[in-house]
Amino acid sequence: RAVLEAEAETRRVLEEQEREAAAALAVVEAEEAEERGRRAEQLKTDGNAAFREARYAEAVRLYSAAVELEPENGVLFSNRSGALTALASYDLALADADRCTALRPDWPKGFARRAAALHGLRRFALAVNAYDAALALDPSDGILVTARRQSSFALAIET
């Protein structure tokens, strides 16, 4: 009987140690995630500054580093899509815009990025559709209305 009680006590102690280790690991992982978030935010801020200064390749590099840290952040994909569009890397810009809209389907900017990339690829009908999706989410955005008009006009000239 003493052996059974000792085994039960050993199991209880081991289970308690496992719970404590799991709790400590969760704290460490949360702290690491918070630090990754801070670093990603700084990289995004630096990327935004590079973009404003028309240093688009540098902006892409910074946004890419941020995406590595936060691969589920739709804003980072949107920002990198904008920088890639400025570099006329439309296929890559479209891929990032699509990732953005998958992550944030309720955000018009992702659809606007998609439309801009499609326009750059001269896929005007799809660009108009993407602008329509953006406008469905934000019908009062005059910039979207103007950009849609430009894609629609390009489509009319092409056909």
KOLMI-682329 format. One record per residue: residue number from 1; residue in one letter; x, y negated, z negated of N, C-alpha, C, O in turn. Coordinates in pm, 1 decimal. Example, Ala and Ser with C-alpha at 12.3 -4.5 7.8 and 13.67 -1.06 7.14 Angstrom:
residues 2
1_A_1319.0_569.0_-780.0_1230.0_450.0_-780.0_1320.0_330.0_-780.0_1423.6_331.9_-846.5
2_S_1285.0_225.0_-708.0_1367.0_106.0_-714.0_1290.0_-3.0_-787.0_1340.9_-113.8_-803.9
This chain:
residues 159
1_R_82.7_119.3_0.0_0.0_0.0_0.0_87.6_-126.4_0.0_56.0_-221.7_71.2
2_A_193.1_-129.3_-75.5_284.1_-243.9_-80.5_345.3_-270.6_56.5_367.0_-385.8_94.3
3_V_372.9_-163.5_130.5_429.0_-179.0_265.6_327.5_-247.5_356.6_363.9_-336.7_433.3
4_L_201.5_-207.2_349.2_96.7_-268.4_431.7_78.4_-416.1_397.1_60.7_-499.9_485.5
5_E_82.8_-446.2_269.3_70.1_-586.3_227.8_188.8_-668.2_276.0_171.6_-783.2_316.4
6_A_306.9_-612.4_272.6_427.5_-682.7_320.3_418.8_-706.2_470.6_454.4_-813.5_519.3
7_E_371.4_-606.0_543.9_355.3_-621.7_689.4_251.3_-729.6_720.5_272.3_-811.5_810.0
8_A_142.3_-730.2_649.3_37.8_-831.3_669.7_92.0_-970.1_639.0_64.9_-1064.8_712.7
9_E_167.5_-982.9_532.2_227.3_-1112.8_497.1_327.2_-1156.9_604.2_331.9_-1274.3_641.0
10_T_406.1_-1062.9_653.5_502.6_-1094.8_759.7_429.7_-1142.6_884.3_470.6_-1241.0_945.9
11_R_321.5_-1073.7_922.6_241.0_-1115.9_1038.3_183.9_-1255.2_1017.8_186.8_-1338.1_1108.7
12_R_132.0_-1281.0_898.1_74.8_-1412.5_868.1_181.2_-1520.4_879.0_155.2_-1626.1_936.6
13_V_298.7_-1497.0_826.1_407.9_-1594.5_831.7_449.6_-1618.3_977.2_470.6_-1732.3_1018.6
14_L_461.3_-1510.7_1053.2_500.2_-1524.4_1194.2_395.6_-1602.8_1273.6_430.4_-1687.5_1355.9
15_E_269.5_-1575.1_1249.2_162.0_-1647.8_1318.3_165.4_-1795.6_1282.0_145.9_-1881.9_1367.6
16_E_190.0_-1823.9_1155.6_199.3_-1964.4_1112.3_318.0_-2032.6_1178.1_307.1_-2147.8_1220.1
17_Q_430.6_-1964.3_1187.9_548.2_-2021.2_1253.0_522.3_-2045.5_1401.0_567.0_-2146.0_1456.2
18_E_450.5_-1954.0_1465.6_414.9_-1972.3_1607.1_324.9_-2093.5_1625.8_342.8_-2169.9_1720.7
19_R_228.2_-2111.8_1536.1_139.9_-2229.6_1544.0_219.5_-2358.1_1525.4_199.2_-2455.0_1598.5
20_E_309.6_-2359.2_1428.4_392.5_-2478.0_1404.3_482.9_-2507.3_1524.1_499.4_-2622.9_1563.0
21_A_541.1_-2402.7_1582.0_627.5_-2421.0_1699.3_546.8_-2474.6_1817.4_593.7_-2562.5_1889.7
22_A_425.5_-2422.2_1837.3_339.8_-2468.8_1946.7_301.9_-2615.4_1925.6_299.3_-2693.3_2021.0
23_A_272.6_-2653.0_1801.3_237.3_-2792.9_1772.4_356.8_-2883.4_1796.6_341.3_-2992.1_1852.3
24_A_474.9_-2841.1_1756.1_596.4_-2921.7_1777.8_625.0_-2935.5_1926.4_662.7_-3043.2_1972.5
25_L_607.3_-2827.3_2002.1_628.6_-2831.5_2146.5_529.6_-2927.1_2212.8_566.4_-3001.1_2304.0
26_A_405.8_-2925.9_2168.0_304.6_-3016.7_2224.2_343.3_-3162.5_2200.9_324.4_-3246.8_2288.7
27_V_397.0_-3192.0_2083.5_440.6_-3328.7_2053.7_554.7_-3368.2_2146.0_554.3_-3478.3_2201.1
28_V_651.7_-3280.6_2163.5_766.6_-3308.6_2250.3_720.0_-3329.2_2394.4_763.6_-3422.9_2461.4
29_E_632.0_-3242.3_2441.4_581.6_-3254.8_2578.5_504.6_-3385.1_2597.6_516.2_-3448.7_2702.3
30_A_427.2_-3425.0_2499.2_352.8_-3551.3_2508.0_448.4_-3669.5_2512.9_427.5_-3763.5_2589.6
31_E_553.2_-3665.0_2431.4_652.4_-3772.6_2433.0_725.0_-3778.0_2566.9_751.0_-3886.6_2618.7
32_E_758.1_-3662.1_2623.3_824.1_-3658.1_2753.5_732.5_-3713.2_2862.5_777.6_-3787.2_2949.9
33_A_605.5_-3677.9_2857.6_509.4_-3728.6_2956.3_496.5_-3880.1_2945.1_488.6_-3950.0_3046.1
34_E_494.4_-3929.8_2823.2_485.9_-4074.9_2802.2_609.6_-4144.2_2859.0_598.4_-4249.4_2922.0
35_E_726.1_-4086.3_2837.1_849.9_-4143.9_2890.1_851.3_-4138.5_3043.0_894.3_-4234.0_3107.6
36_R_805.1_-4028.4_3101.0_795.8_-4019.9_3247.9_702.2_-4128.5_3300.6_730.0_-4191.5_3402.6
37_G_591.7_-4149.4_3230.3_497.6_-4253.6_3270.4_560.9_-4392.4_3266.2_540.2_-4473.5_3356.5
38_R_637.5_-4418.9_3161.6_706.1_-4550.3_3152.3_807.4_-4567.2_3265.3_815.9_-4673.4_3326.9
39_R_884.0_-4461.0_3291.6_983.9_-4470.0_3400.0_915.2_-4486.6_3535.1_960.3_-4565.3_3618.4
40_A_806.5_-4413.0_3557.3_733.7_-4424.7_3683.5_676.8_-4565.0_3700.8_680.6_-4620.7_3810.5
41_E_624.7_-4621.7_3593.7_570.1_-4758.1_3600.3_679.1_-4858.7_3635.0_655.8_-4950.6_3713.5
42_Q_797.9_-4842.2_3577.3_909.0_-4933.0_3609.1_951.8_-4916.9_3754.4_978.9_-5016.0_3822.3
43_L_958.2_-4794.2_3802.4_992.8_-4770.9_3943.2_887.7_-4832.4_4035.2_921.5_-4889.7_4138.8
44_K_760.4_-4820.7_3997.7_653.6_-4881.8_4077.6_668.2_-5033.6_4079.5_653.7_-5096.1_4184.6
45_T_696.5_-5092.5_3965.0_715.5_-5237.6_3956.5_832.8_-5280.4_4045.1_823.8_-5379.3_4117.9
46_D_941.3_-5205.6_4038.1_1057.7_-5236.2_4122.1_1024.1_-5216.8_4270.0_1068.1_-5294.1_4355.0
47_G_946.1_-5113.2_4299.8_903.0_-5090.5_4438.1_815.1_-5203.0_4488.5_826.8_-5244.9_4603.7
48_N_727.0_-5251.9_4402.6_641.1_-5364.5_4442.0_724.8_-5488.2_4473.0_696.8_-5560.5_4568.5
49_A_827.8_-5512.1_4391.8_915.9_-5627.1_4416.7_988.2_-5609.3_4548.9_998.1_-5703.9_4627.1
50_A_1038.8_-5490.0_4574.9_1107.7_-5463.6_4702.3_1011.1_-5483.2_4818.7_1048.6_-5540.2_4921.2
51_F_888.1_-5436.8_4804.1_788.2_-5452.5_4910.3_762.3_-5600.3_4937.7_759.5_-5643.2_5053.1
52_R_743.2_-5678.1_4830.7_716.5_-5821.6_4848.2_831.6_-5891.9_4919.9_810.5_-5989.5_4991.9
53_E_952.6_-5841.8_4899.7_1071.5_-5900.8_4962.4_1102.1_-5836.5_5097.9_1210.0_-5857.2_5153.3
54_A_1008.0_-5759.0_5150.9_1020.0_-5692.9_5281.5_1136.9_-5594.3_5286.5_1192.4_-5569.4_5393.6
55_R_1174.0_-5539.1_5172.7_1275.5_-5432.6_5166.7_1199.8_-5299.0_5159.7_1196.7_-5231.7_5056.7
56_Y_1139.6_-5264.4_5273.0_1045.8_-5153.3_5275.6_1111.8_-5017.3_5251.7_1054.3_-4932.7_5183.2
57_A_1229.4_-4995.1_5305.9_1298.1_-4867.0_5283.0_1329.8_-4850.7_5135.1_1316.3_-4741.3_5080.3
58_E_1371.3_-4957.5_5071.1_1398.1_-4953.3_4927.4_1269.1_-4928.0_4850.5_1268.5_-4852.4_4753.3
59_A_1161.3_-4990.0_4892.9_1032.1_-4967.0_4827.5_992.4_-4820.1_4839.4_945.9_-4760.4_4742.2
60_V_1010.3_-4761.8_4957.2_978.1_-4619.8_4975.7_1061.8_-4534.4_4880.5_1009.9_-4441.9_4818.0
61_R_1190.7_-4565.1_4869.4_1278.9_-4488.9_4780.0_1230.1_-4497.4_4634.8_1225.1_-4396.7_4564.2
62_L_1194.6_-4617.0_4592.0_1149.3_-4636.6_4454.1_1015.1_-4569.0_4428.7_996.4_-4504.2_4325.7
63_Y_922.0_-4583.9_4521.9_792.6_-4517.8_4505.5_809.1_-4365.3_4506.6_740.4_-4294.5_4433.0
64_S_900.2_-4315.6_4590.2_923.9_-4170.6_4595.4_976.7_-4119.9_4462.0_935.6_-4013.7_4415.0
65_A_1066.6_-4194.5_4401.4_1118.3_-4155.6_4269.6_1005.5_-4155.8_4166.3_1000.7_-4069.1_4079.0
66_A_916.0_-4252.1_4176.3_802.6_-4258.1_4083.7_707.9_-4140.2_4106.2_656.4_-4082.9_4010.2
67_V_684.9_-4104.1_4231.6_598.5_-3990.0_4263.6_656.1_-3861.4_4204.6_581.4_-3775.2_4158.3
68_E_787.7_-3848.8_4206.3_849.7_-3730.1_4145.8_813.5_-3719.2_3997.4_796.3_-3609.3_3944.8
69_L_802.3_-3832.5_3932.0_769.9_-3834.5_3789.2_620.9_-3819.3_3762.3_581.0_-3759.1_3662.5
70_E_538.6_-3874.1_3851.4_392.6_-3870.5_3833.3_325.2_-3830.3_3964.7_269.3_-3915.2_4034.0
71_P_330.1_-3702.3_3999.1_278.3_-3658.3_4128.8_125.9_-3661.0_4141.7_72.9_-3630.3_4248.4
72_E_56.2_-3696.6_4036.6_-89.7_-3705.7_4043.1_-137.4_-3851.2_4038.5_-255.9_-3876.6_4016.9
73_N_-47.1_-3945.7_4058.4_-79.4_-4087.9_4052.2_-110.1_-4138.3_4193.6_-19.5_-4160.1_4274.0
74_G_-236.8_-4156.1_4221.7_-279.0_-4199.2_4354.7_-226.3_-4335.0_4395.5_-201.9_-4358.3_4513.9
75_V_-208.4_-4424.6_4301.0_-157.4_-4558.8_4332.5_-17.6_-4549.8_4392.7_15.1_-4624.1_4485.2
76_L_63.7_-4460.3_4341.2_199.9_-4446.2_4393.7_198.3_-4400.6_4539.4_277.3_-4448.5_4620.6
77_F_108.0_-4307.7_4572.4_95.9_-4263.0_4710.8_44.7_-4376.1_4799.6_88.5_-4390.4_4913.8
78_S_-47.4_-4455.7_4747.7_-98.1_-4570.0_4822.5_13.4_-4670.7_4850.8_29.2_-4717.7_4963.5
79_N_88.9_-4702.1_4748.4_196.1_-4800.0_4765.2_300.7_-4749.7_4864.0_347.3_-4824.7_4949.7
80_R_337.4_-4621.9_4851.4_437.4_-4568.3_4944.6_381.2_-4564.9_5086.3_454.5_-4587.7_5182.5
81_S_251.9_-4536.6_5099.8_188.3_-4539.3_5231.4_198.3_-4678.3_5294.1_226.2_-4691.8_5413.2
82_G_175.2_-4780.9_5213.1_186.4_-4917.1_5264.8_327.2_-4949.7_5311.0_345.4_-5013.0_5414.9
83_A_427.2_-4907.0_5234.6_566.7_-4931.8_5272.9_603.1_-4852.3_5398.6_673.6_-4902.5_5486.1
84_L_555.1_-4729.6_5406.9_582.4_-4648.7_5526.3_514.9_-4708.4_5649.0_571.3_-4705.4_5758.4
85_T_396.2_-4762.0_5632.0_328.4_-4828.6_5743.9_410.1_-4948.7_5789.8_423.6_-4972.3_5909.9
86_A_464.2_-5024.2_5695.4_546.8_-5139.8_5730.2_672.3_-5097.6_5807.0_727.2_-5175.8_5884.7
87_L_717.0_-4974.5_5785.0_834.0_-4921.2_5857.0_793.7_-4849.1_5985.7_878.8_-4792.9_6054.6
88_A_665.6_-4850.5_6017.7_610.5_-4781.9_6135.0_629.2_-4630.6_6127.4_637.6_-4563.7_6230.4
89_S_635.8_-4577.3_6007.1_640.3_-4431.9_5985.6_498.0_-4384.7_5958.6_463.3_-4342.1_5848.4
90_Y_417.5_-4394.0_6063.5_273.3_-4378.0_6047.1_230.9_-4237.3_6006.1_137.1_-4222.0_5927.9
91_D_298.3_-4134.1_6057.6_261.9_-3997.3_6018.7_280.6_-3977.1_5868.6_193.9_-3921.4_5801.3
92_L_394.8_-4023.1_5816.9_420.9_-4010.9_5673.2_324.8_-4098.3_5592.8_277.4_-4058.6_5486.4
93_A_296.8_-4217.8_5645.1_201.7_-4307.1_5577.8_63.5_-4243.7_5570.4_-5.5_-4255.2_5469.1
94_L_23.7_-4177.2_5677.4_-106.6_-4110.1_5679.2_-110.9_-3996.2_5576.8_-210.5_-3979.1_5506.6
95_A_-3.7_-3919.5_5568.7_0.4_-3810.1_5470.9_-13.7_-3864.8_5328.4_-86.1_-3807.8_5246.8
96_D_55.2_-3974.7_5298.7_43.6_-4034.2_5165.0_-95.7_-4091.6_5141.3_-150.4_-4079.2_5031.7
97_A_-152.2_-4153.4_5242.2_-287.8_-4208.2_5227.7_-387.3_-4095.6_5201.8_-478.2_-4109.8_5120.0
98_D_-369.9_-3984.9_5271.2_-459.4_-3870.8_5249.6_-444.0_-3815.9_5108.2_-542.7_-3778.4_5044.9
99_R_-322.0_-3811.0_5059.1_-299.6_-3764.8_4921.1_-365.8_-3861.9_4822.3_-425.9_-3820.1_4723.4
100_C_-353.6_-3990.7_4850.7_-415.1_-4092.4_4765.6_-566.8_-4074.5_4761.2_-626.6_-4076.4_4653.6
101_T_-628.9_-4057.2_4877.9_-775.3_-4044.4_4879.9_-820.8_-3913.6_4814.7_-931.1_-3906.6_4760.6
102_A_-737.0_-3810.7_4819.6_-770.7_-3686.1_4750.8_-767.1_-3706.3_4599.1_-850.6_-3653.1_4526.1
103_L_-669.3_-3783.7_4553.7_-656.1_-3809.4_4410.1_-756.7_-3912.5_4360.4_-804.0_-3904.6_4247.0
104_R_-789.3_-4009.5_4445.9_-879.6_-4118.6_4404.8_-984.7_-4142.7_4512.4_-979.5_-4244.0_4582.2
105_P_-1079.7_-4051.3_4526.7_-1177.9_-4063.9_4634.6_-1273.2_-4181.4_4619.2_-1346.6_-4214.0_4712.4
106_D_-1273.0_-4244.8_4503.5_-1362.7_-4358.0_4480.1_-1290.4_-4491.7_4492.3_-1345.5_-4595.1_4454.3
107_W_-1168.3_-4491.4_4544.6_-1087.8_-4613.0_4553.2_-1073.8_-4655.6_4699.1_-1014.5_-4582.1_4778.2
108_P_-1126.1_-4771.0_4736.9_-1124.6_-4811.1_4877.8_-984.3_-4831.1_4935.3_-964.2_-4813.2_5055.4
109_K_-889.0_-4867.3_4853.1_-755.2_-4896.6_4906.2_-692.5_-4774.2_4971.7_-621.5_-4787.5_5071.4
110_G_-717.3_-4655.9_4917.8_-663.5_-4535.2_4980.9_-715.9_-4518.0_5122.5_-641.0_-4481.1_5212.9
111_F_-845.0_-4544.9_5141.9_-903.8_-4534.1_5275.5_-852.6_-4645.4_5366.8_-836.7_-4624.9_5487.1
112_A_-826.9_-4762.1_5310.2_-768.0_-4870.3_5389.4_-627.2_-4833.4_5434.5_-588.8_-4862.5_5547.7
113_R_-549.9_-4769.2_5346.6_-414.9_-4723.1_5384.3_-424.7_-4618.8_5495.4_-346.3_-4619.4_5590.3
114_R_-522.2_-4529.7_5481.9_-542.9_-4427.5_5585.9_-576.0_-4494.3_5718.8_-522.0_-4457.2_5823.0
115_A_-663.6_-4591.6_5714.5_-703.5_-4661.3_5836.4_-585.0_-4733.7_5901.2_-568.5_-4729.5_6023.1
116_A_-503.5_-4799.2_5820.2_-387.8_-4871.2_5874.7_-290.1_-4774.8_5941.9_-235.9_-4804.7_6048.4
117_A_-268.0_-4659.7_5879.8_-178.0_-4561.0_5939.8_-237.3_-4507.0_6070.4_-166.3_-4491.8_6169.8
118_L_-366.3_-4478.6_6069.4_-431.0_-4429.8_6191.6_-427.1_-4534.4_6301.9_-406.8_-4500.9_6418.6
119_H_-446.2_-4659.6_6266.0_-436.9_-4767.3_6365.5_-295.7_-4768.6_6424.5_-279.0_-4779.3_6546.0
120_G_-195.1_-4757.7_6339.0_-57.4_-4754.0_6387.4_-31.2_-4636.5_6480.0_50.5_-4646.7_6571.5
121_L_-98.9_-4525.9_6457.4_-87.3_-4408.3_6543.7_-173.8_-4419.8_6669.4_-175.9_-4329.7_6753.2
122_R_-244.6_-4531.5_6680.8_-332.7_-4558.9_6794.5_-450.9_-4460.9_6798.7_-502.6_-4428.6_6905.6
123_R_-491.2_-4415.7_6683.6_-608.8_-4329.5_6670.0_-721.1_-4417.9_6617.1_-765.4_-4406.2_6502.9
124_F_-764.4_-4506.2_6705.4_-851.4_-4616.6_6664.9_-988.3_-4571.9_6615.2_-1040.5_-4629.1_6519.6
125_A_-1047.3_-4470.6_6678.3_-1180.3_-4424.4_6633.6_-1172.2_-4373.3_6489.2_-1259.5_-4402.6_6407.5
126_L_-1067.6_-4297.5_6458.9_-1050.3_-4248.7_6322.1_-1019.8_-4362.8_6225.8_-1060.6_-4360.2_6109.7
127_A_-947.2_-4463.4_6275.8_-919.3_-4580.3_6191.3_-1048.8_-4652.3_6155.7_-1068.8_-4691.3_6040.6
128_V_-1136.1_-4669.8_6253.1_-1266.0_-4733.9_6227.2_-1343.2_-4652.4_6122.7_-1402.9_-4709.2_6031.2
129_N_-1341.7_-4520.5_6136.3_-1411.7_-4434.8_6038.7_-1353.2_-4451.5_5898.6_-1426.7_-4456.4_5799.9
130_A_-1221.2_-4460.2_5890.8_-1157.3_-4477.2_5759.5_-1191.6_-4613.6_5700.2_-1214.8_-4625.5_5579.9
131_Y_-1194.9_-4716.6_5785.0_-1237.3_-4848.6_5734.4_-1382.1_-4844.2_5687.8_-1417.7_-4907.5_5588.4
132_D_-1465.7_-4769.7_5759.5_-1605.3_-4755.6_5716.3_-1613.3_-4689.7_5578.1_-1694.9_-4728.9_5494.6
133_A_-1528.5_-4590.2_5555.2_-1527.2_-4523.3_5424.0_-1483.6_-4621.8_5315.5_-1538.8_-4621.8_5205.5
134_A_-1385.3_-4704.9_5346.4_-1340.6_-4805.8_5249.2_-1451.2_-4907.6_5223.4_-1476.7_-4945.6_5109.1
135_L_-1516.0_-4950.9_5330.4_-1622.2_-5050.5_5316.4_-1744.9_-4994.3_5244.2_-1818.3_-5068.9_5179.3
136_A_-1766.8_-4864.9_5255.2_-1877.7_-4803.4_5180.5_-1853.0_-4816.5_5030.2_-1946.9_-4824.4_4951.0
137_L_-1725.5_-4818.5_4992.5_-1690.1_-4832.0_4850.8_-1680.1_-4978.0_4807.0_-1701.2_-5010.1_4690.1
138_D_-1647.8_-5065.9_4902.0_-1633.8_-5208.7_4869.9_-1679.5_-5292.2_4989.7_-1596.6_-5343.4_5065.0
139_P_-1810.5_-5305.9_5007.2_-1863.4_-5373.4_5126.0_-1832.8_-5522.3_5133.6_-1847.3_-5582.2_5240.1
140_S_-1791.2_-5582.8_5024.1_-1768.7_-5727.7_5025.8_-1622.5_-5765.2_5055.5_-1587.7_-5883.2_5053.1
141_D_-1537.6_-5666.8_5083.2_-1395.9_-5695.4_5106.8_-1377.5_-5747.9_5249.0_-1383.4_-5672.3_5346.0
142_G_-1355.4_-5877.7_5259.3_-1340.5_-5942.1_5389.4_-1218.7_-5895.4_5466.2_-1221.7_-5891.8_5589.2
143_I_-1112.7_-5859.7_5397.8_-992.3_-5810.1_5465.3_-1022.7_-5678.0_5535.3_-977.3_-5654.4_5647.3
144_L_-1099.7_-5592.0_5468.7_-1138.9_-5465.6_5530.6_-1227.0_-5489.5_5653.2_-1211.8_-5423.0_5755.7
145_V_-1317.8_-5584.1_5641.7_-1407.4_-5615.1_5754.3_-1324.7_-5660.9_5874.1_-1347.7_-5615.9_5986.4
146_T_-1228.8_-5749.8_5850.8_-1144.1_-5800.0_5958.9_-1059.1_-5688.9_6019.1_-1047.6_-5679.0_6141.3
147_A_-999.7_-5605.5_5934.8_-915.9_-5496.5_5983.9_-998.5_-5395.6_6063.9_-952.5_-5343.3_6165.4
148_R_-1120.5_-5368.7_6017.3_-1207.5_-5278.4_6091.6_-1238.7_-5334.9_6229.5_-1240.0_-5262.7_6329.2
149_R_-1263.6_-5464.8_6233.1_-1290.9_-5531.6_6360.9_-1173.5_-5514.6_6457.5_-1192.5_-5490.2_6576.6
150_Q_-1051.2_-5528.0_6403.6_-931.9_-5513.8_6488.4_-920.8_-5372.1_6545.2_-889.4_-5354.7_6662.9
151_S_-946.2_-5272.0_6462.6_-941.2_-5134.1_6511.9_-1052.8_-5108.5_6610.9_-1033.0_-5038.7_6710.4
152_S_-1170.5_-5164.3_6584.5_-1283.2_-5147.7_6674.5_-1254.1_-5214.5_6809.6_-1286.2_-5159.5_6914.9
153_F_-1194.4_-5330.6_6805.2_-1157.4_-5402.6_6926.9_-1053.7_-5322.7_7006.4_-1064.7_-5309.7_7128.3
154_A_-952.0_-5269.0_6935.6_-848.7_-5188.9_7002.0_-910.4_-5065.2_7066.8_-870.3_-5024.7_7175.9
155_L_-1007.9_-5005.8_6999.0_-1076.7_-4889.3_7054.3_-1153.3_-4927.6_7181.1_-1151.8_-4853.9_7279.7
156_A_-1219.6_-5042.1_7178.2_-1297.4_-5086.4_7294.0_-1206.5_-5113.7_7413.1_-1242.3_-5082.9_7526.8
157_I_-1089.8_-5171.0_7387.9_-995.9_-5199.9_7496.2_-940.2_-5071.0_7553.9_-920.5_-5058.9_7674.8
158_E_-915.2_-4975.6_7466.4_-853.4_-4848.6_7509.4_-947.8_-4764.2_7591.6_-903.8_-4689.9_7679.4
159_T_-1078.7_-4774.1_7564.7_-1173.7_-4685.2_7634.4_-1234.6_-4748.9_7755.3_-1315.9_-4686.5_7823.6
